[in-house]
Amino acid sequence: MTALDAELAAYAAANPKSKALHERASRFMPGGDTRNSIFWNPFPVYITHADGTQLTDADGNVRTDFVNNMTTLIMGHRHPDVMRALHEQVDHGISYPAPSPPVIRWAEILCERVPSVDKIRFVNSGTEATLNAIRAARAFTGKTLIAKCEGAYHGNHDAIQISVTPPVSEAGDAERPDPVIMFPGINPAAADDVVIMPYNNIEAAERVIRSRAGELAAVIVEPINGQCGMVPAKPEFLQGLRDLTSELRIPLIFDEVISFRAASGGAQEWYGVTPDLTCFGKVIGGGMPVGAFGGKEEIMSLWDPNHGPGQVQHAGTFNGNPMTAAAGVATLELLTPEVYRELERKGDLLRQKIRDLIAELEAPMGVTGATSLFALQFTTEPVTDYRSYATNDKVMLQTVFTGLLNEGILMSNRCAGNVSAVHTDEEIDEFVDALRRVLVRAGYG
Ligand SMILES: Cc1ncc(COP(=O)(O)O)c(C=O)c1O
């Protein structure tokens, strides 16, 4: 029996109710759920309760959550201040057909904390945020072409579902990757409107951008790449993109849907590099469905209904809904500079302890990440971009993910994780001890 088979057998034995729920769910929803990102083999656990750092599943198993709904719950589950704000808003009504005061406070906080954002618009997902930021850049420039990085996920719409996790054999030259459409159903023409840059290679990215400079509506980049394992941009890569796009007068979009965890002003503050447009999601909604995009007045004014001809139409039944605004404001108000310092300290501590463990076991693997974000990499190559990420041993990845589930730890199914403000140093030690047991069971050490 392989280490993976042993972990899967233990998992199946410990989660019979989730298995039964999955069989029932699969009768009504393809794959038993509505998000492929939280599916794993042979079936996911079905959660019944969450509190602080702890998740309880249908079988009564309790696990420490290092996913936090894909980096969203920066204050952990059910923080009392966020719950209070939501309860109060319930008492005042949950959605209105006109704007409400909490949305103004929410916009005010974000514009104050992110100096590159003069004006902001709220939507309901990070997908809508990048969709609208790209539309903004296209409306502003009158051009269509977008430059994005290989291995970058910017949401689930056609313009950007290109070269997210392409088979390397189909992806062409590493320094000038071909655009690869990710799955059936994406408009094939979308690939004609994208050029692909390698992440963290400013010389190659510059060649790609300069070769199509006159056609580019925007360059979009994630300052900390989530898809490849929370891989931070090299400072010279981000600054290089800024300098180049300023010179060529191409709007630069930062997708801060994840990286807004880095500092109160997001990764743009953490790096000291300023984009023209920013996409937000996750953290800013306090656990409620959310997205937002914002930037320079001259671009965002295209959304103003007073703008006259050329105004961009933008509706959305739940945009800026008061429930999300209430949870978002409560969360952002909790996020003081001190909380960000603590998040970064805990992230640094966890990554250091994982590095120490890897050295102790002489395990052929690594850890990536920045601030409160981290990921395990089952490769000896330093992971700095998609091609190095693609060298991961997929079987080890699944073995360790399943093993950690059996040890009472939840990571994402790609072994990425993050700490919240309520994780303790003891929970970090427990994570590392659990990882040691799983790696030893898998034959390392
Ligand atoms: C960097 C990035 N951009 C956009 C999105 C899309 O956000 P949502 O899942 O809210 O649509 C995600 C989601 O994980 C993301 O990580």
The ligand as an ORCA input file, in Angstrom:
! r2SCAN-3c Opt
* xyz 0 1
  C      -5.789     36.684     -7.044
  C      -7.240     36.363     -7.216
  N      -7.980     37.127     -8.038
  C      -9.287     36.898     -8.208
  C      -9.906     35.859     -7.550
  C     -11.358     35.601     -7.753
  O     -12.062     35.896     -6.582
  P     -13.493     35.220     -6.318
  O     -13.243     33.782     -5.974
  O     -14.069     36.003     -5.178
  O     -14.272     35.380     -7.572
  C      -9.177     35.045     -6.686
  C      -9.816     33.924     -5.966
  O      -9.208     33.104     -5.347
  C      -7.801     35.303     -6.519
  O      -7.052     34.535     -5.718
*
